[in-house]
Amino acid sequence: MTSKVYKIKYASQVATELRKVKAYVLEKSQSKDTSQRYVSQLVKGMEILKLFPEVGFNADKKFGRVITENMTTRGMPLKKDYIALYTIDDNNLVVNIIYLFSTKSDYMKLLKHN
């Protein structure tokens, strides 16, 4: 039995958020290694979606609104400090990571503006 392997695509705002996280951790830790390792762990957490894209929760149901028209948006906690929101394109075997939020942010308010 062959497993499907999905490709991960990151939205530009996710890449921007990862850079902000890296800068924040660098500022707090004063260690490039620590900041790089932290971001690498976040990315590695998202990479599990290559093999198990449906591992996350149904974010539309959890947040009580449709986040992405015509697609179910799923969410996955990362390192207890972040939530990645993503959609799955089964036809093209692609997981689109569309948002990355700190759990300490008012991400519901941020979603209303997007």
N, C-alpha and C positions, 0 to 999 in steps of 0.2 A: 504494500500500500504506500503510495507516494503522498507526502504532505504538501499542501500548497504553501508556498513561501511568498509573502506579500512584500512589496516595496514600501518603504516609509518615505513620505514627502512631508517636509516641514514648511508651513506657511511662513512668510517673511516676518510676521510679528512674533512667531515662536523663536526664530533665530535671534531676533532683537532681544527678546526676553532672556534667552540663554546668555547673551552677552552681558545684560544687566545683572543677572544672577552672578555671573563670574566676577564682575567688577565689585559687586556688593560683598561677596565672600572674600575677595582679595583685600578689600578695605578693612573688613572685620578681622581677618586672620593674619594679614600681612604676609601671606604665603602664596606664591604663584602655584606651587604644587597642590596645596589644599584647594584653591579655587578651581584649578583644572580638574582635580579628582572629583570634586562635588558636581561640576557640570557633566563630567563623563558618566557619573553614576545616574544622573537624571536621564541622559541620552540612552544609557544602557537599559534603564527601566522602560523607556519607550520602545526600544528595539525588540522587546518580547512580543510586541504586536506583529512582528513579521510572521511568527508561527501561530500566535493565538490572538487574532484581531478582536475577537468577541469577549475577551477577558474582562473588559471594563463594564461599568454600570451604564444603564440607559440614562443619559444626562437629560434628555428631553422630559422624561417622566420625573426624574429626581428634582429638576428645577422648575417643573410645571409649565414649560413653554417649549415651542419648537425653536431650536437654535439655528438649524440649517434647513432651509426649505427643501422638501422632497427627499430628505435623507435623515436617517436616525443618527443623532450625535451621541457618541459614547464618551464616558469619562473614566480616567484612571488616576488614582492617587500615586504620587511619586515621592518617596522619602518623607512621607507624612507632612511635608511642607508645601507641596505643589500638586496641582491637578492638571493633567493634560486632557483636552477635549479633542475628539477626532471623529472622522467619518470613515466608513469602509466602502470602497469601490470593488465589489466582488467580481465584476466583469473584467476589470483590468488588474486585479490583484494588487490594489494600492490602498494603503492606510494614509489618509491625509490628516496630519496633526495640525489643527487649526487654531488652537489656543493653548497657552500655558500660563496658569495663574498661581500665585501664592495663595495658600489656604488662609493667610492672614489678610488678604485683600478683600474688598467688597466686590467679588467677581460677578455677583448677580447684577450689580449696578453697571459694571463694565460691559456685560453681555447686552444690556438694554441699549447701549450706545452703538453696538455693532450690528 
